[in-house]
């Protein structure tokens, strides 16, 4: 292999290659034999045959440490064999309420007491050893550099760990999503089921503090919910290898994931399993190889993101959603990733009230780390998405993971099984891209991505444009008269119109601002309101739009110029950037303190509205509106985050304080909206805790 780097530290002399397999490791009588790989990778072109050591908890046959990985090629025999296993670490969240999506890099080596599983890839499981009579789990808790203990399965809801107590693992949260579109399509795995290679599964985090150092300076669990290294697991089992297929239903989602003990080139996997055009890759000998996609999926991956600070097991309390990744139709290009819609972000794209991590806008997804799970969406015909050794690559984990382990994110050259990556830091990322943040009712943010590409069209581009179902109040691109697109792969054209649609479940506020921009050559990014023939430059300032309830279609567009393609002045331009309204009342009103352009039904007298303050008094169970100037209020409405009206009261009149009972409402985030008799409106987010 080109650029092959092979560093093996043999901790025992009882290691042998034989005709039984290309790599064969067996003990020599009572003496254990194992291969130890540190901070690099081991490559085997064909199969691996591993014989279990007498103390399998102490020594696996192959031990991968410090982000070491096992890569296998496309030799004549891809079926791994034997009762032995490999050992590889991965870190998940330390929060016992928060989910990660996983995929196991290994399967069970045993099919029964003393009986090897059939040759080839085996199943993932975390079952009660006492009930099965043999070790039937691939999840272990590290003790030191080579030893690990079984997890103690817990019938409850909380996984806990400690330095001097067993790791109690709540298997209740092991679920998989074989194929479907709704919450009811989740299937529980628990401590009795098994899952074939290639499927993803959900698993909640772990509470506690385990200061055990497995020999690399990293604790098993440092107890830090936001900036820690995570909860460490030891995956032990037969390594997965070769072609691994998972069925995806037509127009349905399936939870899949990287099935290998190595990183995965997500672009390669998505493109080959999409309905896009044929593409070429550089093989390890520098030759061009043509790849024909199979048409099974849309070529988009979806990653679960959630707020780790929501400490609840109740579904109604969850704050999370799916982020979207597109490979942008090119195996040699960095793809685009847009965040899930539940956090709020400031004008620079940073999360408000968080310290980074999973929702960080700098998070990349091109190379999926060991254990990473994600959703894929089937095309209109569906079929089998297939993971292949060709998709495997040695890339150590940096900012490409949602496991929050704070690994070094410095660029490292990538070494592929079948493709040549001279330097993953120099993959093409010089295309123009921008991300627009839209704050919705100061409660959550929708992020929209635009990539200007040479091979993009104005219509739908498979594995380029990315779609996901929207929320009750939401913003998305419209492509070929369909809404819900979050990533728009658009042609390089300064004069194009990119239509967006805005859905408002209730009278709502939408704050637009470009917060991430790279390699962009045009001078401006405009939000065009065709109804009022007004351009707002959202590259220079944020713009607040207040809209009535309903669907606002064929009205708003993203543009990069006020001119038409023939360079004549666009008839809809408005050079003085006069603000506008739903009833065509116009005014220019730029806030001096935050450079926010306010667009409302009536020009807001912010000085008056700012005197009205909202306070949720949770100890007394009531919502309070303080009105020191005794502005005449017409009414108040309270909505939950889905836009459902839960409380309303009209004709409030002139009072200095208004109080409304909230004791009967569920704990969660709500939006308060109140109106003055002169038509002014103010909305604010509150948090009710009961």
PENORBEL-V850985 format. One record per run of one state. SS is the DSSP state (alpha for helix, beta for strand, coil for the rest). FROM is the first residue (numbers start at 0). TO is the last residue. If there is no record, write none. Layout:
BEGIN
ss;from;to
SS;FROM;TO
SS;FROM;TO
END
This chain:
BEGIN
ss;from;to
coil;0;6
beta;7;8
coil;9;14
beta;15;17
coil;18;19
beta;20;24
coil;25;26
beta;27;27
coil;28;29
beta;30;30
coil;31;33
beta;34;37
coil;38;39
beta;40;43
coil;44;46
beta;47;49
coil;50;60
beta;61;64
coil;65;67
beta;68;71
coil;72;79
beta;80;80
coil;81;84
beta;85;91
coil;92;97
beta;98;101
coil;102;104
beta;105;106
coil;107;108
beta;109;111
coil;112;113
beta;114;115
coil;116;122
beta;123;123
coil;124;124
beta;125;125
coil;126;127
alpha;128;131
coil;132;135
beta;136;136
coil;137;137
beta;138;141
coil;142;146
beta;147;149
coil;150;150
beta;151;153
coil;154;157
beta;158;161
coil;162;166
beta;167;169
alpha;170;172
coil;173;173
beta;174;175
coil;176;178
beta;179;179
coil;180;181
alpha;182;184
coil;185;185
beta;186;187
coil;188;193
beta;194;194
coil;195;197
beta;198;198
coil;199;199
beta;200;203
coil;204;204
beta;205;212
coil;213;217
beta;218;220
coil;221;229
beta;230;238
coil;239;242
beta;243;247
coil;248;251
beta;252;256
coil;257;261
beta;262;264
alpha;265;271
coil;272;272
beta;273;273
coil;274;277
beta;278;282
coil;283;286
beta;287;290
coil;291;295
beta;296;305
coil;306;313
alpha;314;316
coil;317;318
beta;319;325
coil;326;331
beta;332;332
coil;333;334
beta;335;337
coil;338;343
beta;344;344
coil;345;349
beta;350;350
coil;351;365
beta;366;367
coil;368;370
beta;371;377
coil;378;381
beta;382;386
coil;387;387
alpha;388;390
beta;391;393
coil;394;413
beta;414;415
coil;416;417
beta;418;419
coil;420;422
alpha;423;425
coil;426;426
beta;427;427
coil;428;430
beta;431;439
coil;440;442
beta;443;452
coil;453;464
beta;465;466
coil;467;472
beta;473;478
coil;479;480
beta;481;490
coil;491;496
beta;497;503
coil;504;506
beta;507;517
coil;518;524
beta;525;528
coil;529;532
beta;533;536
coil;537;540
beta;541;546
coil;547;548
beta;549;558
coil;559;561
beta;562;562
coil;563;567
beta;568;568
coil;569;588
beta;589;589
coil;590;594
beta;595;598
coil;599;604
alpha;605;608
coil;609;610
beta;611;616
coil;617;620
beta;621;626
coil;627;631
beta;632;639
coil;640;643
beta;644;652
coil;653;655
beta;656;660
coil;661;666
beta;667;675
coil;676;679
beta;680;687
coil;688;689
END
